């Protein structure tokens, strides 16, 4: 997929070998399948040659990349290969990741190559250990906190987003509070919140359900927490100069993926922008004028 002529979405993996109890995807898309590294590198090289400044690696379970390929390369190895073999690529992003599967090469790339943008989106789903087990997730809340702290130790400017499901079957108030708390404990900036919706044929659809009204109320509380976190992040950027990829005549994205209003700039370029304010959705900026 393409976003104007600025950002290209490159699918490197499809399908899933896991069986989260709420998810229907493995039944429809089959087992995990990876695109060979050479093909990914060549595709990104061609996109860069056609003027794209940024590539986003996507997949259904992207951190499961590689075991089905010769030599069993990992997502970290793929990222390192792209950064090494496509030196003209200015920005690389990774879509939603399962943090428990992040390997040492990916940690190294995050810490050492500034072209890998300081924004990661976590497939978190819940902040409560019992709910995570009932979801058949492979991480616990402590794993998430350890991951974000270790990444920030090497890349302090890193921001995190997360998917969270509200009202998963059997979720009590105390369990929901653990999801609410982890938003601040992990200092999450961008939340994608979903009230649980049963999918026919999944184990979660047969579990004791939380009333739909309550699931929606919990989702609203999580979204409000997310709005407070985004506000805090935006306020921390006031007065800074950000490198912005201009996506349209009115909007761009910072390296941390924060939307920023940038009126009057040509799309497709990366320009320094001074943050002069914020609104409900992101930042307000003005181009930094350089001396002639």
Secondary structure, 3 states (H helix, E strand, C coil): CEECCCEEEEECEECCCCCCCCCCHHHHHCCCEECCHHHHHHHHHHHHHCCCCEEEEECCCHHHCCCCCCCCCCHHHHHHHHHHHCCCCCEEEECCECHHHCCHHHHHHHHHCCCECCEEEEEEECCCHHHHHHHCCCCCHHHHHHHHHHHHHHCCCCEEEEEEEECCCCCCHHHHHHHHHHHHHCCEEEEEEEECCCCCCCHHHHCCCCCHHHHHHHHHHHHHHHHHHHHHHHHHCCCCEEEEEECCCCEEECCCCCEEECCCCCCCCEEEEEEEEECCCCEEEEECCCCC
